[in-house]
Amino acid sequence: MAIDKNSALEALKKVNDPELHRDLVSLGMVKDLAVEGTTVSLKVELTTPACPLKETIGKDVEAALKSAGATAVKIAWGAQVRSAPGVSSASMTPGVKNIILVGAGKGGVGKSTVAVNLAVALAQLGAKVGILDADIYGPSVPILTGVTEKPTSKDGKRISPLHAHGVAVMSIGFLVDPDQALIWRGPMATGALLQLLRDVDWGELDYLVLDLPPGTGDIPLTISQNVKAAGVVLVSTPQDVALADVIRAKLMFDKVSVPILGLVENMSAFICPHCQTETPIFDKGGARDAAEKMGIRFLGEVPLDLAIRVGGDKGLPVVAGAPDSLQAKAFIEVAKQVAGSVSQQVVKAPRLPVIGQAVARG
């Protein structure tokens, strides 16, 4: 059976992105389609370089084209992170395609550690990423990233972010004396945070991660109402008291119409480095069960491990300091799931134009 561009294109229209549940052609993911004899070559442009199902898409493309008569399939990969209409041109954060909130119902669950490693993992996967420490009263991103410099301004109007581990970084902690407490009432704190968000020259970013303070108080609420976020990543430990609080946090984000990207179970279990025995210090699996009951995505589990704490204290996130470790791989998988969830939210926006005809001519 002979294959040409038109039959190849028709075959590709039957291949769905497993997460977005639409075919690759209507999503505009098929580029540079060419047929030479029975060899088909194309570029698949993913909606994120952190796509969690890249391998599955590749296998499905190859199977569809071979069933249409191709004997060989050559796939080149690319990625173009998309944003919902109007987000990248927003007056507060121009150039930022997607804002990802990271929140928790209570403190002490490792939310900031998850936020920093999430940002670094997305950057390692090929995205342009920034992180803003939105915890005005307890900024921890400076310590977790190892950044000690003071930010400057090129034009006297907007602040240039600092950089660490491939990520643009900003925190109120860079602007105040670390030995001084910020004794501000809620409105002053939220106003300062919104000004900081607006006055930083983030440039072009695929993802801006906002590390929110825990709970459902003024700052998380105000940020949720004033920032057009792609969604929120909720962080919890497995025990009941933390899960009860994260459920309350979800209800708050539901009320202000912020999509829930999913739930991360942090400190899921401790694995002894000597005997490899697993000890569920804070229980295990509670967040997965809670995510299922709440009807939200479970983003993965991160173990309770000394290397994560040591790396954070040294300003070297485990994803950057030990990228081949099991701990880093856990964060990488979480980052892929988050990126996939963001893409799902973007596709819910008005559809992009179908470019199938342009592909067929190309």
VOROTOR-378923 format. One record per residue (C-alpha): x, y, z; residue in one letter. Coordinates in Angstrom, 2 decimals, decimal comma, always signed. Example, Ala and Ser with C-alpha at 12.3 -4.5 7.8 and 13.67 -1.06 7.14 Angstrom:
% VOROTOR-378923
<site <+12,30; -4,50; +7,80>; 'A'>
<site <+13,67; -1,06; +7,14>; 'S'>
% end
This chain:
% VOROTOR-378923
<site <+0,00; +0,00; +0,00>; 'M'>
<site <+1,53; +3,33; -1,11>; 'A'>
<site <+1,67; +6,26; +1,29>; 'I'>
<site <+1,68; +9,96; +0,43>; 'D'>
<site <+1,35; +13,17; +2,43>; 'K'>
<site <-2,42; +13,17; +2,43>; 'N'>
<site <-2,72; +9,57; +3,62>; 'S'>
<site <+0,00; +10,19; +6,22>; 'A'>
<site <-1,88; +13,23; +7,47>; 'L'>
<site <-5,13; +11,28; +7,66>; 'E'>
<site <-3,35; +8,61; +9,68>; 'A'>
<site <-1,99; +11,22; +12,09>; 'L'>
<site <-5,49; +12,63; +12,60>; 'K'>
<site <-6,27; +9,34; +14,32>; 'K'>
<site <-3,45; +9,73; +16,84>; 'V'>
<site <-4,60; +11,44; +20,04>; 'N'>
<site <-2,45; +13,09; +22,66>; 'D'>
<site <-3,20; +10,72; +25,59>; 'P'>
<site <-3,60; +13,60; +28,07>; 'E'>
<site <-5,22; +16,25; +25,94>; 'L'>
<site <-7,64; +13,81; +24,27>; 'H'>
<site <-7,43; +15,49; +20,87>; 'R'>
<site <-5,61; +14,46; +17,74>; 'D'>
<site <-2,12; +15,73; +17,02>; 'L'>
<site <-3,13; +17,50; +13,81>; 'V'>
<site <-5,91; +19,61; +15,30>; 'S'>
<site <-3,60; +20,45; +18,21>; 'L'>
<site <-1,04; +21,80; +15,75>; 'G'>
<site <+1,60; +19,34; +16,94>; 'M'>
<site <+2,52; +17,96; +13,49>; 'V'>
<site <+5,24; +19,90; +11,68>; 'K'>
<site <+7,48; +19,38; +8,62>; 'D'>
<site <+5,64; +16,32; +7,36>; 'L'>
<site <+7,42; +14,74; +4,39>; 'A'>
<site <+7,16; +11,44; +2,51>; 'V'>
<site <+9,97; +9,93; +0,49>; 'E'>
<site <+9,06; +6,57; -0,95>; 'G'>
<site <+7,70; +4,67; +2,02>; 'T'>
<site <+9,67; +6,66; +4,60>; 'T'>
<site <+7,77; +9,29; +6,53>; 'V'>
<site <+9,54; +12,02; +8,47>; 'S'>
<site <+7,91; +14,63; +10,69>; 'L'>
<site <+8,45; +16,82; +13,69>; 'K'>
<site <+6,14; +16,42; +16,67>; 'V'>
<site <+5,93; +19,69; +18,59>; 'E'>
<site <+4,88; +18,86; +22,14>; 'L'>
<site <+2,93; +21,31; +24,27>; 'T'>
<site <+5,69; +21,16; +26,90>; 'T'>
<site <+9,28; +19,89; +26,94>; 'P'>
<site <+8,30; +18,12; +30,17>; 'A'>
<site <+5,64; +16,01; +28,44>; 'C'>
<site <+5,05; +12,91; +30,59>; 'P'>
<site <+3,78; +10,80; +27,67>; 'L'>
<site <+6,31; +11,59; +24,94>; 'K'>
<site <+7,25; +7,93; +24,52>; 'E'>
<site <+3,61; +6,88; +24,18>; 'T'>
<site <+2,97; +9,55; +21,54>; 'I'>
<site <+6,02; +8,40; +19,58>; 'G'>
<site <+4,87; +4,78; +19,57>; 'K'>
<site <+1,34; +5,75; +18,51>; 'D'>
<site <+2,63; +7,95; +15,65>; 'V'>
<site <+4,86; +5,18; +14,35>; 'E'>
<site <+2,09; +2,57; +14,55>; 'A'>
<site <-0,44; +4,82; +12,77>; 'A'>
<site <+1,92; +5,68; +9,91>; 'L'>
<site <+3,05; +2,08; +9,42>; 'K'>
<site <-0,56; +0,96; +9,28>; 'S'>
<site <-1,02; +3,52; +6,48>; 'A'>
<site <+1,84; +2,04; +4,44>; 'G'>
<site <+5,05; +3,53; +5,82>; 'A'>
<site <+7,98; +1,18; +6,28>; 'T'>
<site <+10,09; +3,65; +8,22>; 'A'>
<site <+9,16; +6,59; +10,44>; 'V'>
<site <+11,60; +9,32; +11,48>; 'K'>
<site <+10,39; +11,56; +14,31>; 'I'>
<site <+12,08; +14,77; +15,38>; 'A'>
<site <+10,90; +16,30; +18,63>; 'W'>
<site <+10,26; +19,89; +19,56>; 'G'>
<site <+8,24; +21,71; +22,22>; 'A'>
<site <+6,32; +24,96; +22,36>; 'Q'>
<site <+4,72; +25,74; +25,70>; 'V'>
<site <+1,34; +27,38; +25,21>; 'R'>
<site <-0,61; +29,67; +27,43>; 'S'>
<site <-4,29; +30,42; +27,73>; 'A'>
<site <-5,36; +33,46; +25,65>; 'P'>
<site <-4,36; +36,75; +27,24>; 'G'>
<site <-2,05; +35,34; +29,92>; 'V'>
<site <+1,29; +36,22; +28,30>; 'S'>
<site <+0,09; +39,77; +27,58>; 'S'>
<site <-1,22; +40,37; +31,12>; 'A'>
<site <-0,11; +43,74; +32,47>; 'S'>
<site <+1,20; +42,26; +35,72>; 'M'>
<site <+3,44; +39,56; +34,24>; 'T'>
<site <+3,99; +40,21; +30,52>; 'P'>
<site <+5,90; +37,44; +28,80>; 'G'>
<site <+4,98; +34,78; +31,36>; 'V'>
<site <+2,99; +32,01; +29,70>; 'K'>
<site <+1,80; +30,08; +32,75>; 'N'>
<site <+1,73; +30,82; +36,47>; 'I'>
<site <+1,78; +27,79; +38,76>; 'I'>
<site <+0,80; +28,31; +42,38>; 'L'>
<site <+2,19; +25,92; +44,99>; 'V'>
<site <+0,12; +25,83; +48,15>; 'G'>
<site <-0,58; +23,80; +51,26>; 'A'>
<site <-3,23; +23,71; +53,94>; 'G'>
<site <-0,66; +23,89; +56,74>; 'K'>
<site <+3,00; +24,60; +57,32>; 'G'>
<site <+5,70; +21,99; +57,76>; 'G'>
<site <+4,77; +19,80; +54,80>; 'V'>
<site <+7,77; +20,79; +52,66>; 'G'>
<site <+5,86; +23,04; +50,30>; 'K'>
<site <+8,80; +25,35; +49,56>; 'S'>
<site <+11,14; +22,41; +49,00>; 'T'>
<site <+8,65; +20,99; +46,51>; 'V'>
<site <+8,23; +24,39; +44,81>; 'A'>
<site <+11,98; +24,93; +44,35>; 'V'>
<site <+12,67; +21,40; +43,12>; 'N'>
<site <+9,63; +21,61; +40,82>; 'L'>
<site <+11,00; +24,81; +39,26>; 'A'>
<site <+14,50; +23,38; +38,82>; 'V'>
<site <+13,12; +20,12; +37,40>; 'A'>
<site <+11,01; +21,98; +34,81>; 'L'>
<site <+14,11; +23,96; +33,81>; 'A'>
<site <+16,16; +20,78; +33,48>; 'Q'>
<site <+13,48; +19,33; +31,23>; 'L'>
<site <+13,96; +22,27; +28,86>; 'G'>
<site <+11,47; +24,93; +29,98>; 'A'>
<site <+12,16; +28,58; +30,80>; 'K'>
<site <+11,23; +28,90; +34,46>; 'V'>
<site <+11,10; +31,43; +37,28>; 'G'>
<site <+10,14; +31,15; +40,94>; 'I'>
<site <+8,74; +33,85; +43,20>; 'L'>
<site <+8,81; +33,40; +46,94>; 'D'>
<site <+5,34; +34,60; +47,92>; 'A'>
<site <+5,78; +33,81; +51,61>; 'D'>
<site <+6,33; +37,36; +52,84>; 'I'>
<site <+6,64; +36,48; +56,53>; 'Y'>
<site <+8,82; +33,38; +56,16>; 'G'>
<site <+10,76; +33,54; +52,88>; 'P'>
<site <+12,79; +30,36; +52,45>; 'S'>
<site <+13,61; +30,40; +48,73>; 'V'>
<site <+16,89; +32,33; +49,29>; 'P'>
<site <+18,19; +29,54; +51,54>; 'I'>
<site <+16,84; +26,73; +49,36>; 'L'>
<site <+18,43; +28,16; +46,20>; 'T'>
<site <+21,64; +29,41; +47,80>; 'G'>
<site <+21,19; +32,93; +46,44>; 'V'>
<site <+22,66; +35,69; +48,61>; 'T'>
<site <+23,06; +38,62; +46,18>; 'E'>
<site <+20,86; +41,67; +46,10>; 'K'>
<site <+18,77; +42,23; +42,94>; 'P'>
<site <+19,42; +45,27; +40,75>; 'T'>
<site <+17,51; +47,24; +38,14>; 'S'>
<site <+18,72; +47,97; +34,61>; 'K'>
<site <+16,29; +50,80; +33,93>; 'D'>
<site <+15,45; +52,03; +37,41>; 'G'>
<site <+11,87; +50,88; +36,97>; 'K'>
<site <+11,78; +47,08; +37,09>; 'R'>
<site <+13,90; +44,69; +39,12>; 'I'>
<site <+16,00; +42,05; +37,37>; 'S'>
<site <+15,54; +38,61; +38,95>; 'P'>
<site <+18,52; +36,68; +40,23>; 'L'>
<site <+19,37; +33,26; +38,82>; 'H'>
<site <+20,20; +29,89; +40,31>; 'A'>
<site <+20,20; +26,35; +38,92>; 'H'>
<site <+18,80; +27,53; +35,59>; 'G'>
<site <+15,86; +29,35; +37,20>; 'V'>
<site <+15,03; +33,06; +37,58>; 'A'>
<site <+14,54; +33,70; +41,31>; 'V'>
<site <+12,94; +36,50; +43,32>; 'M'>
<site <+12,04; +36,80; +47,02>; 'S'>
<site <+11,25; +39,51; +49,52>; 'I'>
<site <+14,13; +37,92; +51,42>; 'G'>
<site <+16,56; +39,48; +48,93>; 'F'>
<site <+15,28; +42,98; +49,73>; 'L'>
<site <+15,15; +43,03; +53,53>; 'V'>
<site <+17,64; +42,41; +56,30>; 'D'>
<site <+17,52; +38,66; +57,07>; 'P'>
<site <+17,77; +39,44; +60,79>; 'D'>
<site <+14,67; +41,64; +60,74>; 'Q'>
<site <+11,08; +40,45; +61,04>; 'A'>
<site <+8,44; +41,90; +58,72>; 'L'>
<site <+5,75; +43,09; +61,11>; 'I'>
<site <+3,13; +43,91; +58,50>; 'W'>
<site <-0,63; +43,54; +58,55>; 'R'>
<site <-2,25; +41,50; +55,81>; 'G'>
<site <-3,12; +44,33; +53,37>; 'P'>
<site <+0,42; +45,72; +53,51>; 'M'>
<site <+1,95; +42,28; +52,94>; 'A'>
<site <-0,31; +41,41; +50,03>; 'T'>
<site <+0,22; +44,84; +48,47>; 'G'>
<site <+3,99; +44,43; +48,69>; 'A'>
<site <+3,79; +41,00; +47,12>; 'L'>
<site <+1,66; +42,16; +44,20>; 'L'>
<site <+4,04; +45,05; +43,63>; 'Q'>
<site <+7,00; +42,67; +43,71>; 'L'>
<site <+5,31; +40,39; +41,19>; 'L'>
<site <+4,49; +43,31; +38,92>; 'R'>
<site <+7,85; +45,09; +39,21>; 'D'>
<site <+10,11; +42,15; +38,37>; 'V'>
<site <+11,29; +41,91; +34,77>; 'D'>
<site <+10,73; +38,18; +34,33>; 'W'>
<site <+11,27; +38,24; +30,57>; 'G'>
<site <+9,93; +35,33; +28,55>; 'E'>
<site <+9,02; +32,39; +30,79>; 'L'>
<site <+7,15; +29,18; +30,12>; 'D'>
<site <+6,33; +28,73; +33,81>; 'Y'>
<site <+6,47; +31,04; +36,82>; 'L'>
<site <+6,17; +29,11; +40,08>; 'V'>
<site <+4,70; +31,02; +43,04>; 'L'>
<site <+5,55; +29,53; +46,42>; 'D'>
<site <+2,55; +30,61; +48,50>; 'L'>
<site <+2,48; +30,81; +52,29>; 'P'>
<site <+0,56; +27,94; +53,91>; 'P'>
<site <-3,10; +28,11; +54,80>; 'G'>
<site <-6,02; +30,05; +53,40>; 'T'>
<site <-5,30; +33,55; +54,66>; 'G'>
<site <-4,92; +36,95; +53,05>; 'D'>
<site <-1,92; +36,29; +50,81>; 'I'>
<site <-3,02; +33,02; +49,15>; 'P'>
<site <-6,53; +34,45; +48,72>; 'L'>
<site <-5,37; +37,79; +47,26>; 'T'>
<site <-2,87; +36,17; +44,90>; 'I'>
<site <-5,53; +33,72; +43,70>; 'S'>
<site <-7,92; +36,58; +42,98>; 'Q'>
<site <-5,41; +38,88; +41,27>; 'N'>
<site <-3,25; +36,49; +39,25>; 'V'>
<site <-4,49; +34,53; +36,27>; 'K'>
<site <-2,90; +31,22; +37,27>; 'A'>
<site <-2,83; +28,06; +35,20>; 'A'>
<site <-3,59; +26,28; +38,45>; 'G'>
<site <-2,35; +25,28; +41,87>; 'V'>
<site <-0,21; +22,36; +43,03>; 'V'>
<site <-1,23; +21,26; +46,51>; 'L'>
<site <+1,36; +19,69; +48,83>; 'V'>
<site <+0,61; +17,44; +51,78>; 'S'>
<site <+2,18; +14,79; +53,92>; 'T'>
<site <+0,27; +11,50; +54,20>; 'P'>
<site <-1,09; +11,82; +57,74>; 'Q'>
<site <-4,70; +12,71; +58,42>; 'D'>
<site <-4,09; +16,12; +60,02>; 'V'>
<site <-2,25; +17,41; +56,95>; 'A'>
<site <-4,78; +15,93; +54,55>; 'L'>
<site <-7,67; +17,57; +56,42>; 'A'>
<site <-5,99; +20,95; +55,94>; 'D'>
<site <-5,19; +20,40; +52,27>; 'V'>
<site <-8,86; +19,62; +51,64>; 'I'>
<site <-9,71; +23,03; +53,11>; 'R'>
<site <-7,11; +24,63; +50,85>; 'A'>
<site <-8,67; +22,94; +47,83>; 'K'>
<site <-12,08; +24,31; +48,77>; 'L'>
<site <-10,65; +27,83; +48,92>; 'M'>
<site <-9,06; +27,55; +45,48>; 'F'>
<site <-12,31; +26,10; +44,14>; 'D'>
<site <-14,22; +29,13; +45,43>; 'K'>
<site <-11,90; +31,57; +43,66>; 'V'>
<site <-11,95; +29,47; +40,46>; 'S'>
<site <-8,27; +28,45; +40,44>; 'V'>
<site <-7,90; +25,03; +38,76>; 'P'>
<site <-6,33; +22,30; +40,89>; 'I'>
<site <-3,38; +20,86; +38,97>; 'L'>
<site <-3,03; +18,03; +41,46>; 'G'>
<site <-1,72; +16,86; +44,81>; 'L'>
<site <+1,84; +15,89; +45,78>; 'V'>
<site <+2,49; +13,53; +48,67>; 'E'>
<site <+5,69; +14,77; +50,32>; 'N'>
<site <+7,64; +12,78; +52,93>; 'M'>
<site <+5,79; +9,69; +51,77>; 'S'>
<site <+8,12; +7,20; +53,46>; 'A'>
<site <+11,66; +6,87; +54,77>; 'F'>
<site <+13,88; +4,24; +53,15>; 'I'>
<site <+16,86; +3,22; +55,26>; 'C'>
<site <+20,06; +3,78; +53,25>; 'P'>
<site <+21,68; +0,78; +54,94>; 'H'>
<site <+19,05; -1,97; +54,91>; 'C'>
<site <+16,57; -0,45; +52,39>; 'Q'>
<site <+13,69; -1,01; +54,81>; 'T'>
<site <+10,81; +1,36; +54,14>; 'E'>
<site <+9,31; +3,09; +57,18>; 'T'>
<site <+6,11; +5,14; +56,71>; 'P'>
<site <+6,90; +7,72; +59,40>; 'I'>
<site <+3,96; +9,92; +58,42>; 'F'>
<site <+1,95; +7,02; +56,99>; 'D'>
<site <+1,92; +6,46; +53,21>; 'K'>
<site <-0,64; +6,66; +50,43>; 'G'>
<site <-2,97; +9,05; +52,22>; 'G'>
<site <-2,53; +11,81; +49,63>; 'A'>
<site <-3,17; +9,41; +46,76>; 'R'>
<site <-6,40; +8,29; +48,41>; 'D'>
<site <-7,38; +11,90; +49,14>; 'A'>
<site <-6,70; +12,93; +45,55>; 'A'>
<site <-8,92; +10,12; +44,31>; 'E'>
<site <-11,73; +11,10; +46,67>; 'K'>
<site <-11,48; +14,78; +45,68>; 'M'>
<site <-11,39; +13,89; +41,98>; 'G'>
<site <-8,05; +15,58; +41,35>; 'I'>
<site <-4,82; +14,39; +39,81>; 'R'>
<site <-2,24; +12,65; +41,99>; 'F'>
<site <+1,09; +14,14; +40,96>; 'L'>
<site <+3,41; +11,71; +42,72>; 'G'>
<site <+5,18; +10,89; +45,96>; 'E'>
<site <+8,45; +12,30; +47,23>; 'V'>
<site <+10,29; +10,28; +49,90>; 'P'>
<site <+11,40; +11,55; +53,27>; 'L'>
<site <+15,14; +11,58; +52,74>; 'D'>
<site <+18,20; +13,18; +54,32>; 'L'>
<site <+19,63; +14,20; +50,93>; 'A'>
<site <+16,64; +16,48; +50,24>; 'I'>
<site <+17,06; +18,27; +53,57>; 'R'>
<site <+20,84; +18,57; +53,26>; 'V'>
<site <+20,58; +19,91; +49,71>; 'G'>
<site <+18,01; +22,48; +50,78>; 'G'>
<site <+20,15; +23,69; +53,67>; 'D'>
<site <+23,15; +24,05; +51,33>; 'K'>
<site <+21,16; +25,93; +48,69>; 'G'>
<site <+21,57; +23,03; +46,28>; 'L'>
<site <+18,17; +21,45; +45,49>; 'P'>
<site <+18,46; +17,69; +45,15>; 'V'>
<site <+17,30; +17,87; +41,53>; 'V'>
<site <+20,39; +19,98; +40,77>; 'A'>
<site <+22,84; +18,45; +43,24>; 'G'>
<site <+22,06; +14,77; +42,68>; 'A'>
<site <+20,11; +14,57; +39,40>; 'P'>
<site <+20,50; +10,79; +39,09>; 'D'>
<site <+19,26; +10,02; +42,59>; 'S'>
<site <+15,90; +8,41; +43,31>; 'L'>
<site <+14,87; +11,56; +45,15>; 'Q'>
<site <+15,60; +13,78; +42,15>; 'A'>
<site <+13,81; +11,38; +39,83>; 'K'>
<site <+10,73; +11,62; +42,07>; 'A'>
<site <+10,70; +15,41; +41,62>; 'F'>
<site <+11,27; +15,05; +37,87>; 'I'>
<site <+8,21; +12,82; +37,61>; 'E'>
<site <+6,18; +15,32; +39,63>; 'V'>
<site <+7,33; +18,10; +37,27>; 'A'>
<site <+6,23; +16,09; +34,23>; 'K'>
<site <+2,82; +15,50; +35,76>; 'Q'>
<site <+2,46; +19,19; +36,61>; 'V'>
<site <+3,43; +20,22; +33,07>; 'A'>
<site <+0,92; +17,76; +31,64>; 'G'>
<site <-1,80; +19,10; +33,92>; 'S'>
<site <-1,01; +22,69; +32,86>; 'V'>
<site <-1,30; +21,67; +29,19>; 'S'>
<site <-4,70; +20,18; +29,93>; 'Q'>
<site <-5,86; +23,48; +31,39>; 'Q'>
<site <-4,58; +25,39; +28,35>; 'V'>
<site <-6,37; +23,12; +25,91>; 'V'>
<site <-9,64; +23,79; +27,74>; 'K'>
<site <-9,32; +27,37; +26,45>; 'A'>
<site <-10,69; +28,22; +22,95>; 'P'>
<site <-9,18; +25,89; +20,38>; 'R'>
<site <-6,26; +26,80; +18,19>; 'L'>
<site <-6,89; +26,89; +14,42>; 'P'>
<site <-6,46; +23,58; +12,62>; 'V'>
<site <-3,31; +23,67; +10,53>; 'I'>
<site <-3,74; +20,38; +8,77>; 'G'>
<site <-3,90; +21,89; +5,29>; 'Q'>
<site <-0,73; +23,86; +5,84>; 'A'>
<site <+0,99; +20,70; +7,04>; 'V'>
<site <-0,19; +18,77; +3,99>; 'A'>
<site <+1,35; +21,34; +1,65>; 'R'>
<site <+4,59; +21,52; +3,65>; 'G'>
% end
